[in-house]
Amino acid sequence: MSLIRNVGTIGGLTLVSRVFGFARDILLARTLGAGGVADAWQLAFQLPNIFRRLFAEGAFASAFVPLFNRRMSAKGDLLDPDLSDARAFTGEVLAVLIPILIVFSALALIAMPWIAGLFANEGIEEDPELYDLAVLMARLTFPYLAFMSLATVFASILNSLSRFAAAAAAPILLNLCMLTVLVIGILQSDSIEVRRQIGFWLAIAVTVSGFLQMLWLGWWAHRQGFRIGLGRPRITPGVRELGMLILPAVLGAGVYQISRFIDLFFLSTLPDGAYTFLAMADRLNQLPLGIIGIALGTAILPSLSRFVAQDDQEGAFRLQSNAVELALLLTVPAAVALFFVGSAFTRAFYVGGAFTYADALQTGAVVSALVLGLPAYVLIKVLMPSFFARKDTRTPVYTAGGSLLVNIALNFLLVPRLGVVGLALAGSAAAWINCAGLYTILSLRGFYHLTPLALGRILRIGLASALMGAALWYALPYGTGWYAGSLFERIASVVGLVALGGTVFLVAAFALKVLDRKTINQLLRRPA
């Protein structure tokens, strides 16, 4: 299957999940508003997700997939692999992973009052009932981490077998569980007590969704003939090798997650509502980031691992080049568009119920700051598999460490002056530092570099995006009265902006030969 088709499969299902997630956040804004219970909920939801990204989706997947692929292809070809060694290896890993998750989760639940208190803002700390609710919600959501860590094992197996659909569809279950609670909640009368009840049931919904995702992915792995037998925990050579790869990967992912914890710390110094403004803005940023970045990173890691295992450097270079160009083709125009129309979107989508017009304007300003780093975030996800495929999980630690130092310094400089917008700007700048470091090291090692042809196409992508941005900036004032108007006016304003931006970019892209038959054929080429 070609890169663009793999990305289409993952990205299409991720799009469905993100749309459900976007609907979830619209209802979340209208039922909980900004500040108070909303901030307490965002804090409780962030804690297990930070650890999930650290251990499960980050370190574990990046170390497990190359080792799994090596065992899968050792005795068979790519079309009919022998899974016996891979199956035994997975059983050994799970036998060690499950006890670790149980112990870690138990310790976190005990320490949760201290953990939540460390990152709670003044609005939460000064209200004892709200603080107790934040701790309770965090405890109720934390088992989600254990379930999703096991789900990641099954997702890694399916992705290695080029069965991307099931794993890409799994997050839809999270949004469906949360939407069920929110739909019931929005029908209730608006009061502090109702908001607290909604937060309580949302926390339960998160953990239930993790359990369902684990069952879903386990069932699909079973359907592919992957039946895993669990024995007693043993540090086998395979587990030891995985641990040696995971440790630097945890440190690398940990640097990023430390940055997330630092963000939580700075958020705790800001006025009530900052948690919510950042979370709602990040939802718009996550639409292209999740769809494009996750899809590309997930799609190329198994193929890159096979190219490296076969010592096919030309194939690895071609795949990496296609991924970088496709990432920029999709993210640069998305970032430019959201930079100009982010405030219009937040007004159209979020205003209503407990979420005010002023809340939407503040959220829109954060969107514009976040998307400045959008292409960099996606490129990081595209460049890192080149290290992981070569079992190099250390180098990303150094680049991430450098970006962390930049992020901390900029937070101290910008947050006191710009508030939550400064926090978003610091994160965007740090992402570009990380991206530049990864690319420079790959280029110096001879694994990947931008060719003159690729550089020319990237410059034309930037020009086409700039023309689109100019058109959106000119048109934006004409819809001012519609962005927070009636339902019809809101839909019409959003559709109009999307249609205008998309049309201008496509016309400019074809005129500048960013898109042509040769480029499309190259992207459609089968990578493995």
LOTOR-602321 format. One line per field, with one value per residue (C-alpha): residue in one letter; x, y, z. Coordinates in nm, 3 decimals. Each point is the difference from the previous one (the first is absolute). Layout:
BEGIN
type	(a | ...) .
u	(X | ...) .
v	(Y | ...) .
w	(Z | ...) .
REM end
This chain:
BEGIN
type	(m | s | l | i | r | n | v | g | t | i | g | g | l | t | l | v | s | r | v | f | g | f | a | r | d | i | l | l | a | r | t | l | g | a | g | g | v | a | d | a | w | q | l | a | f | q | l | p | n | i | f | r | r | l | f | a | e | g | a | f | a | s | a | f | v | p | l | f | n | r | r | m | s | a | k | g | d | l | l | d | p | d | l | s | d | a | r | a | f | t | g | e | v | l | a | v | l | i | p | i | l | i | v | f | s | a | l | a | l | i | a | m | p | w | i | a | g | l | f | a | n | e | g | i | e | e | d | p | e | l | y | d | l | a | v | l | m | a | r | l | t | f | p | y | l | a | f | m | s | l | a | t | v | f | a | s | i | l | n | s | l | s | r | f | a | a | a | a | a | a | p | i | l | l | n | l | c | m | l | t | v | l | v | i | g | i | l | q | s | d | s | i | e | v | r | r | q | i | g | f | w | l | a | i | a | v | t | v | s | g | f | l | q | m | l | w | l | g | w | w | a | h | r | q | g | f | r | i | g | l | g | r | p | r | i | t | p | g | v | r | e | l | g | m | l | i | l | p | a | v | l | g | a | g | v | y | q | i | s | r | f | i | d | l | f | f | l | s | t | l | p | d | g | a | y | t | f | l | a | m | a | d | r | l | n | q | l | p | l | g | i | i | g | i | a | l | g | t | a | i | l | p | s | l | s | r | f | v | a | q | d | d | q | e | g | a | f | r | l | q | s | n | a | v | e | l | a | l | l | l | t | v | p | a | a | v | a | l | f | f | v | g | s | a | f | t | r | a | f | y | v | g | g | a | f | t | y | a | d | a | l | q | t | g | a | v | v | s | a | l | v | l | g | l | p | a | y | v | l | i | k | v | l | m | p | s | f | f | a | r | k | d | t | r | t | p | v | y | t | a | g | g | s | l | l | v | n | i | a | l | n | f | l | l | v | p | r | l | g | v | v | g | l | a | l | a | g | s | a | a | a | w | i | n | c | a | g | l | y | t | i | l | s | l | r | g | f | y | h | l | t | p | l | a | l | g | r | i | l | r | i | g | l | a | s | a | l | m | g | a | a | l | w | y | a | l | p | y | g | t | g | w | y | a | g | s | l | f | e | r | i | a | s | v | v | g | l | v | a | l | g | g | t | v | f | l | v | a | a | f | a | l | k | v | l | d | r | k | t | i | n | q | l | l | r | r | p | a) .
u	(0.000 | 0.139 | 0.093 | -0.284 | -0.251 | 0.131 | -0.023 | -0.346 | -0.119 | 0.142 | -0.075 | -0.357 | -0.089 | 0.193 | -0.205 | -0.320 | 0.140 | 0.107 | -0.341 | -0.162 | 0.259 | -0.077 | -0.371 | 0.092 | 0.190 | -0.279 | -0.240 | 0.266 | 0.039 | -0.374 | -0.065 | 0.305 | 0.102 | 0.348 | 0.157 | -0.130 | -0.117 | 0.124 | 0.357 | -0.019 | -0.117 | 0.277 | 0.259 | -0.141 | -0.014 | 0.355 | 0.177 | -0.063 | 0.039 | 0.345 | 0.115 | -0.175 | 0.193 | 0.319 | -0.009 | -0.249 | -0.025 | 0.348 | 0.274 | -0.158 | -0.124 | 0.324 | 0.209 | -0.240 | -0.082 | 0.357 | 0.063 | -0.337 | 0.059 | 0.343 | -0.148 | -0.296 | 0.214 | 0.280 | -0.161 | -0.243 | -0.052 | -0.198 | -0.314 | -0.001 | 0.200 | 0.070 | -0.153 | 0.119 | 0.306 | -0.191 | -0.285 | 0.236 | 0.178 | -0.332 | -0.104 | 0.329 | -0.047 | -0.359 | 0.093 | 0.236 | -0.206 | -0.325 | 0.148 | 0.187 | -0.323 | -0.186 | 0.267 | 0.047 | -0.374 | -0.044 | 0.279 | -0.144 | -0.347 | 0.146 | 0.204 | -0.273 | -0.086 | 0.363 | 0.027 | -0.321 | 0.094 | 0.332 | -0.170 | -0.328 | -0.055 | -0.125 | -0.363 | 0.023 | 0.218 | -0.221 | -0.316 | 0.035 | -0.299 | 0.137 | 0.344 | -0.148 | -0.194 | 0.319 | 0.177 | -0.297 | -0.025 | 0.374 | -0.022 | -0.296 | 0.177 | 0.340 | -0.079 | -0.038 | 0.381 | 0.031 | -0.271 | 0.147 | 0.352 | -0.126 | -0.202 | 0.322 | 0.157 | -0.285 | 0.006 | 0.375 | -0.058 | -0.276 | 0.201 | 0.297 | -0.232 | -0.112 | -0.348 | -0.028 | -0.377 | -0.087 | 0.259 | -0.091 | -0.368 | 0.050 | 0.003 | -0.353 | -0.111 | 0.140 | -0.196 | -0.320 | 0.016 | 0.059 | -0.262 | -0.260 | 0.060 | 0.004 | -0.319 | -0.179 | 0.163 | -0.094 | -0.366 | 0.027 | -0.041 | 0.319 | 0.129 | 0.326 | -0.130 | -0.097 | 0.343 | 0.170 | -0.214 | 0.088 | 0.373 | -0.037 | -0.169 | 0.243 | 0.286 | -0.171 | -0.068 | 0.372 | 0.102 | -0.285 | 0.117 | 0.354 | -0.131 | -0.210 | 0.295 | 0.214 | -0.270 | -0.054 | 0.368 | 0.055 | -0.291 | 0.141 | 0.345 | -0.165 | -0.180 | 0.336 | 0.106 | 0.206 | -0.076 | 0.225 | 0.080 | 0.096 | 0.254 | 0.170 | 0.198 | 0.356 | 0.279 | 0.074 | 0.257 | -0.283 | -0.147 | 0.348 | 0.063 | -0.337 | 0.081 | 0.333 | -0.182 | -0.292 | 0.215 | 0.141 | -0.334 | -0.171 | 0.258 | -0.063 | -0.376 | 0.047 | 0.169 | -0.310 | -0.233 | 0.213 | -0.071 | -0.371 | 0.035 | 0.182 | -0.287 | -0.240 | 0.213 | -0.009 | -0.373 | -0.045 | 0.141 | -0.253 | -0.355 | -0.304 | -0.084 | 0.354 | -0.021 | -0.321 | 0.122 | 0.309 | -0.195 | -0.267 | 0.259 | 0.203 | -0.304 | 0.009 | 0.377 | -0.037 | -0.231 | 0.280 | 0.272 | -0.174 | -0.127 | 0.324 | 0.274 | -0.125 | -0.096 | 0.340 | 0.204 | -0.201 | 0.008 | 0.371 | 0.154 | -0.074 | 0.109 | 0.315 | 0.083 | -0.025 | 0.211 | 0.270 | -0.011 | 0.051 | 0.275 | -0.202 | 0.124 | -0.147 | -0.347 | 0.029 | 0.111 | -0.285 | -0.259 | 0.134 | 0.006 | -0.358 | -0.115 | 0.167 | -0.141 | -0.347 | 0.016 | 0.084 | -0.252 | -0.276 | 0.111 | 0.134 | -0.332 | -0.189 | 0.223 | -0.033 | -0.378 | -0.045 | 0.231 | -0.232 | -0.342 | 0.057 | -0.196 | -0.287 | -0.016 | 0.004 | -0.284 | -0.201 | 0.054 | 0.027 | -0.209 | -0.320 | -0.120 | 0.270 | 0.268 | 0.002 | 0.102 | 0.302 | 0.102 | -0.011 | 0.219 | 0.262 | -0.010 | 0.040 | 0.316 | 0.145 | -0.088 | 0.199 | 0.304 | -0.024 | -0.020 | 0.327 | 0.161 | -0.238 | 0.231 | 0.287 | -0.205 | -0.097 | 0.355 | 0.127 | -0.241 | 0.121 | 0.375 | 0.015 | -0.091 | 0.325 | 0.190 | -0.231 | 0.020 | 0.378 | -0.053 | 0.140 | -0.225 | 0.272 | 0.048 | -0.358 | 0.073 | 0.267 | -0.206 | -0.303 | 0.218 | 0.120 | -0.356 | -0.106 | 0.259 | -0.126 | -0.358 | 0.076 | 0.193 | -0.273 | -0.270 | 0.175 | 0.033 | -0.343 | -0.257 | 0.019 | -0.052 | -0.239 | -0.165 | -0.124 | 0.080 | 0.366 | -0.012 | -0.119 | 0.264 | 0.276 | -0.115 | -0.005 | 0.352 | 0.131 | -0.157 | 0.192 | 0.326 | -0.066 | -0.090 | 0.315 | 0.216 | -0.147 | 0.037 | 0.359 | 0.109 | -0.167 | 0.168 | 0.346 | -0.032 | -0.098 | -0.342 | -0.210 | 0.033 | -0.221 | 0.079 | -0.008 | -0.321 | -0.163 | 0.116 | -0.151 | -0.331 | -0.001 | 0.056 | -0.292 | -0.218 | 0.084 | -0.086 | -0.333 | -0.082 | 0.089 | -0.239 | -0.273 | 0.075 | -0.026 | -0.341 | -0.126 | 0.131 | -0.181 | -0.328 | -0.004 | -0.165 | -0.300 | -0.127 | 0.044 | -0.370 | -0.046 | 0.270 | -0.205 | -0.343 | -0.275 | 0.077 | -0.044 | 0.230 | 0.269 | -0.006 | -0.003 | 0.294 | 0.214 | -0.086 | 0.072 | 0.342 | 0.096 | -0.121 | 0.184 | 0.326 | -0.012 | -0.077 | 0.273 | 0.260 | -0.087 | 0.003 | 0.332 | 0.145 | -0.079 | 0.112 | 0.332 | 0.031 | -0.003 | -0.247 | 0.048 | -0.036 | 0.363 | -0.022 | -0.325 | 0.140 | 0.310 | -0.211 | -0.213 | 0.307 | 0.005 | 0.262 | 0.040) .
v	(0.000 | 0.347 | 0.262 | 0.228 | -0.288 | -0.102 | 0.362 | 0.023 | -0.304 | 0.121 | 0.366 | -0.064 | -0.193 | 0.246 | 0.275 | -0.174 | -0.022 | 0.366 | 0.111 | -0.190 | 0.152 | 0.345 | -0.055 | -0.123 | 0.321 | 0.220 | -0.165 | 0.009 | 0.376 | 0.059 | -0.222 | 0.082 | 0.341 | 0.132 | -0.010 | -0.173 | -0.356 | 0.031 | 0.069 | -0.279 | -0.242 | 0.103 | -0.057 | -0.345 | -0.097 | 0.120 | -0.207 | -0.356 | 0.121 | 0.144 | -0.335 | -0.183 | 0.202 | -0.052 | -0.377 | -0.146 | 0.193 | 0.149 | -0.214 | -0.344 | 0.014 | 0.149 | -0.276 | -0.292 | 0.035 | -0.045 | -0.303 | -0.151 | 0.054 | -0.159 | -0.315 | 0.002 | 0.005 | -0.223 | -0.324 | 0.120 | 0.253 | 0.324 | -0.150 | -0.317 | 0.063 | -0.263 | 0.140 | -0.265 | 0.191 | 0.328 | -0.161 | -0.143 | 0.335 | 0.181 | -0.246 | 0.056 | 0.377 | -0.008 | -0.228 | 0.272 | 0.303 | -0.090 | -0.016 | 0.326 | 0.174 | -0.131 | 0.119 | 0.338 | 0.068 | -0.090 | 0.236 | 0.282 | -0.043 | 0.024 | 0.310 | 0.172 | 0.272 | 0.113 | -0.029 | 0.195 | 0.260 | 0.060 | 0.117 | 0.146 | 0.370 | 0.247 | -0.049 | -0.372 | 0.030 | 0.266 | -0.212 | -0.316 | -0.170 | 0.072 | -0.126 | -0.323 | -0.040 | 0.048 | -0.272 | -0.235 | 0.053 | -0.056 | -0.327 | -0.114 | 0.076 | -0.145 | -0.371 | 0.120 | 0.002 | -0.374 | -0.098 | 0.219 | -0.133 | -0.351 | 0.130 | 0.148 | -0.347 | -0.129 | 0.316 | -0.043 | -0.360 | 0.097 | 0.288 | -0.231 | -0.234 | 0.302 | -0.015 | 0.370 | 0.048 | -0.157 | 0.198 | 0.325 | -0.054 | -0.086 | 0.362 | 0.043 | -0.210 | 0.261 | 0.277 | -0.203 | -0.080 | 0.364 | 0.127 | -0.225 | 0.168 | 0.351 | -0.046 | -0.109 | 0.285 | 0.276 | -0.093 | 0.077 | 0.341 | 0.207 | 0.009 | -0.059 | -0.330 | -0.126 | 0.097 | -0.197 | -0.303 | 0.025 | 0.012 | -0.308 | -0.206 | 0.125 | -0.142 | -0.338 | 0.016 | 0.050 | -0.316 | -0.202 | 0.113 | -0.119 | -0.344 | -0.013 | 0.105 | -0.275 | -0.260 | 0.136 | -0.016 | -0.334 | -0.148 | 0.124 | -0.137 | -0.334 | 0.013 | 0.035 | -0.328 | 0.166 | -0.199 | 0.089 | -0.232 | 0.160 | -0.160 | 0.115 | 0.325 | -0.070 | 0.227 | -0.188 | 0.122 | 0.151 | 0.184 | 0.119 | 0.133 | 0.177 | 0.153 | 0.129 | 0.171 | 0.125 | 0.171 | 0.270 | 0.016 | 0.070 | 0.268 | 0.147 | -0.012 | 0.098 | 0.322 | 0.092 | -0.108 | 0.190 | 0.296 | -0.080 | -0.011 | 0.333 | 0.138 | -0.120 | 0.175 | 0.330 | -0.043 | -0.032 | 0.354 | 0.150 | 0.123 | -0.228 | -0.134 | -0.042 | -0.381 | 0.012 | 0.260 | -0.209 | -0.329 | 0.143 | 0.166 | -0.318 | -0.186 | 0.212 | -0.046 | -0.375 | -0.040 | 0.028 | -0.111 | -0.322 | -0.083 | 0.074 | -0.046 | -0.319 | -0.149 | 0.066 | -0.104 | -0.321 | -0.088 | 0.039 | -0.165 | -0.364 | 0.061 | 0.184 | -0.282 | -0.254 | 0.213 | 0.038 | -0.373 | -0.077 | 0.268 | 0.176 | 0.356 | 0.129 | -0.123 | 0.151 | 0.336 | 0.004 | -0.084 | 0.266 | 0.261 | -0.074 | 0.023 | 0.338 | 0.153 | -0.136 | 0.130 | 0.353 | -0.007 | -0.072 | 0.193 | 0.333 | 0.107 | -0.131 | 0.204 | 0.317 | -0.036 | -0.062 | 0.290 | 0.241 | -0.154 | -0.165 | 0.269 | -0.024 | -0.377 | 0.021 | 0.252 | -0.213 | -0.332 | 0.074 | 0.305 | -0.101 | -0.129 | 0.053 | 0.101 | 0.375 | 0.215 | 0.127 | -0.361 | -0.073 | 0.300 | -0.105 | -0.357 | 0.130 | 0.190 | -0.322 | -0.187 | 0.250 | -0.047 | -0.380 | -0.050 | 0.185 | -0.325 | -0.235 | -0.090 | -0.058 | -0.233 | -0.210 | -0.005 | -0.126 | -0.294 | -0.063 | 0.027 | -0.198 | -0.338 | 0.023 | -0.026 | -0.260 | -0.223 | -0.010 | -0.080 | 0.342 | 0.127 | 0.214 | 0.277 | 0.134 | 0.037 | 0.260 | 0.201 | -0.012 | 0.109 | 0.304 | 0.094 | -0.042 | 0.253 | 0.243 | -0.060 | 0.065 | 0.319 | 0.135 | -0.088 | 0.212 | 0.281 | -0.009 | -0.139 | 0.293 | 0.240 | -0.186 | -0.257 | -0.320 | 0.139 | 0.025 | -0.364 | -0.103 | 0.212 | -0.155 | -0.350 | 0.085 | 0.143 | -0.304 | -0.234 | 0.168 | -0.033 | -0.374 | -0.043 | 0.180 | -0.216 | -0.327 | 0.101 | 0.123 | -0.328 | -0.212 | 0.209 | -0.021 | -0.379 | -0.028 | -0.152 | 0.281 | 0.350 | 0.233 | -0.009 | 0.321 | -0.128 | -0.048 | 0.341 | 0.165 | -0.175 | 0.101 | 0.365 | -0.019 | -0.157 | 0.299 | 0.246 | -0.168 | 0.000 | 0.369 | 0.085 | -0.196 | 0.180 | 0.340 | -0.094 | -0.114 | 0.313 | 0.218 | -0.196 | -0.045 | 0.332 | -0.062 | -0.281 | 0.177 | 0.005 | -0.365 | -0.182 | 0.000 | 0.046 | -0.250 | -0.365 | 0.064 | 0.305 | -0.190 | -0.293 | 0.232 | 0.204 | -0.307 | -0.165 | 0.326 | 0.042 | -0.364 | 0.016 | 0.326 | -0.118 | -0.341 | 0.143 | 0.264 | -0.250 | -0.265 | 0.251 | 0.143 | -0.349 | -0.114 | 0.332 | -0.021 | -0.372 | -0.105 | -0.267 | -0.177 | -0.350 | -0.092 | 0.100 | -0.188 | -0.312 | 0.018 | 0.015 | -0.289 | -0.217 | -0.315 | 0.042 | -0.365) .
w	(0.000 | -0.091 | 0.255 | -0.100 | 0.025 | 0.342 | 0.111 | -0.152 | 0.196 | 0.331 | -0.064 | -0.113 | 0.314 | 0.214 | -0.164 | 0.112 | 0.352 | -0.002 | -0.124 | 0.286 | 0.232 | -0.133 | 0.061 | 0.347 | 0.076 | -0.133 | 0.244 | 0.272 | -0.045 | 0.012 | 0.302 | 0.216 | -0.139 | 0.089 | 0.346 | 0.311 | -0.070 | -0.361 | 0.115 | 0.259 | -0.269 | -0.243 | 0.274 | 0.084 | -0.369 | -0.070 | 0.266 | -0.132 | -0.359 | 0.065 | 0.141 | -0.287 | -0.259 | 0.197 | 0.051 | -0.245 | -0.324 | 0.025 | 0.149 | -0.019 | -0.360 | -0.135 | 0.164 | -0.046 | -0.372 | -0.140 | 0.225 | -0.088 | -0.374 | 0.022 | 0.153 | -0.235 | -0.313 | 0.124 | -0.121 | -0.266 | -0.274 | 0.027 | -0.151 | 0.210 | 0.317 | 0.262 | 0.320 | 0.247 | 0.125 | 0.001 | 0.196 | 0.262 | 0.032 | 0.054 | 0.270 | 0.184 | -0.018 | 0.126 | 0.289 | 0.126 | -0.105 | 0.179 | 0.356 | -0.062 | -0.102 | 0.305 | 0.245 | -0.169 | -0.013 | 0.367 | 0.106 | -0.214 | 0.151 | 0.352 | -0.087 | -0.202 | 0.258 | -0.008 | -0.380 | -0.063 | 0.260 | -0.174 | -0.321 | 0.127 | -0.065 | 0.262 | -0.101 | 0.080 | 0.310 | 0.163 | -0.030 | 0.215 | -0.164 | -0.348 | 0.102 | 0.136 | -0.325 | -0.204 | 0.203 | -0.033 | -0.376 | -0.040 | 0.193 | -0.208 | -0.329 | 0.091 | -0.073 | -0.360 | -0.013 | 0.071 | -0.247 | -0.274 | 0.060 | -0.073 | -0.294 | -0.140 | -0.009 | -0.216 | -0.215 | -0.062 | -0.108 | -0.241 | -0.147 | -0.053 | -0.190 | -0.210 | 0.157 | 0.084 | 0.004 | 0.336 | 0.196 | -0.175 | 0.080 | 0.370 | 0.132 | -0.133 | 0.299 | 0.241 | -0.166 | -0.019 | 0.373 | 0.091 | -0.244 | 0.160 | 0.337 | -0.151 | -0.200 | 0.317 | 0.192 | -0.244 | 0.044 | 0.373 | 0.159 | 0.025 | 0.359 | 0.185 | 0.139 | -0.347 | -0.137 | 0.276 | -0.072 | -0.369 | 0.088 | 0.222 | -0.273 | -0.265 | 0.206 | 0.016 | -0.376 | -0.071 | 0.185 | -0.154 | -0.345 | 0.074 | 0.092 | -0.319 | -0.217 | 0.153 | -0.075 | -0.352 | -0.100 | 0.174 | -0.194 | -0.331 | 0.081 | 0.079 | -0.336 | -0.173 | 0.158 | 0.271 | 0.318 | 0.292 | 0.288 | 0.332 | 0.232 | 0.316 | -0.021 | -0.117 | -0.122 | -0.322 | -0.255 | -0.208 | 0.299 | 0.100 | -0.352 | 0.001 | 0.338 | -0.128 | -0.288 | 0.208 | 0.263 | -0.232 | -0.181 | 0.334 | 0.066 | -0.346 | 0.034 | 0.363 | -0.101 | -0.198 | 0.280 | 0.253 | -0.225 | 0.033 | 0.379 | -0.012 | -0.206 | 0.270 | 0.260 | -0.189 | -0.061 | 0.377 | 0.035 | -0.244 | 0.068 | 0.004 | -0.345 | -0.139 | 0.005 | -0.202 | -0.251 | -0.080 | -0.019 | -0.233 | -0.222 | -0.015 | -0.134 | -0.318 | -0.019 | 0.051 | -0.300 | -0.259 | 0.244 | 0.092 | -0.345 | -0.187 | 0.260 | 0.163 | -0.337 | -0.158 | 0.304 | 0.044 | -0.369 | -0.065 | 0.311 | -0.099 | -0.362 | 0.105 | 0.240 | -0.283 | -0.238 | 0.266 | 0.085 | -0.372 | -0.026 | -0.272 | 0.058 | -0.327 | 0.094 | 0.350 | -0.145 | -0.252 | 0.264 | 0.239 | -0.277 | -0.105 | 0.362 | 0.059 | -0.318 | 0.068 | 0.358 | -0.113 | -0.283 | 0.251 | 0.308 | -0.129 | -0.156 | 0.305 | 0.234 | -0.208 | -0.022 | 0.374 | 0.084 | -0.178 | 0.070 | 0.340 | 0.185 | -0.248 | 0.052 | 0.380 | -0.010 | -0.242 | 0.178 | 0.371 | 0.091 | 0.177 | 0.335 | 0.261 | -0.257 | -0.066 | -0.297 | 0.198 | 0.072 | -0.373 | -0.088 | 0.256 | -0.134 | -0.357 | 0.095 | 0.144 | -0.322 | -0.208 | 0.226 | 0.006 | -0.377 | -0.056 | 0.110 | -0.180 | -0.295 | 0.245 | 0.222 | -0.303 | -0.140 | 0.336 | -0.024 | -0.356 | 0.073 | 0.326 | -0.159 | -0.198 | 0.331 | 0.153 | -0.309 | 0.051 | 0.372 | 0.090 | 0.279 | 0.159 | -0.254 | 0.032 | 0.374 | -0.073 | -0.247 | 0.227 | 0.292 | -0.192 | -0.091 | 0.364 | 0.113 | -0.264 | 0.110 | 0.367 | -0.076 | -0.227 | 0.256 | 0.261 | -0.255 | -0.167 | 0.247 | 0.247 | -0.293 | -0.230 | 0.228 | -0.161 | -0.348 | 0.105 | 0.111 | -0.347 | -0.174 | 0.211 | -0.093 | -0.371 | 0.008 | 0.190 | -0.256 | -0.283 | 0.197 | 0.045 | -0.367 | -0.116 | 0.225 | -0.127 | -0.365 | 0.046 | 0.161 | -0.269 | -0.267 | 0.163 | 0.027 | -0.366 | 0.069 | -0.142 | -0.143 | -0.198 | -0.371 | -0.210 | -0.162 | 0.341 | 0.120 | -0.306 | 0.058 | 0.368 | -0.095 | -0.244 | 0.273 | 0.220 | -0.276 | -0.077 | 0.372 | 0.029 | -0.286 | 0.177 | 0.327 | -0.169 | -0.143 | 0.341 | 0.173 | -0.255 | 0.028 | 0.378 | 0.099 | -0.228 | 0.223 | 0.336 | 0.080 | -0.100 | 0.199 | 0.322 | -0.158 | -0.070 | -0.078 | -0.374 | 0.013 | 0.186 | -0.242 | -0.301 | 0.130 | 0.069 | -0.332 | -0.182 | 0.157 | -0.063 | -0.361 | -0.067 | 0.155 | -0.167 | -0.343 | 0.012 | 0.118 | -0.259 | -0.285 | 0.118 | 0.057 | -0.353 | -0.150 | 0.186 | -0.084 | 0.364 | -0.108 | -0.332 | -0.141 | 0.069 | 0.368 | 0.051 | -0.169 | 0.220 | 0.316 | -0.123 | -0.057 | 0.209 | 0.279 | 0.099) .
REM end
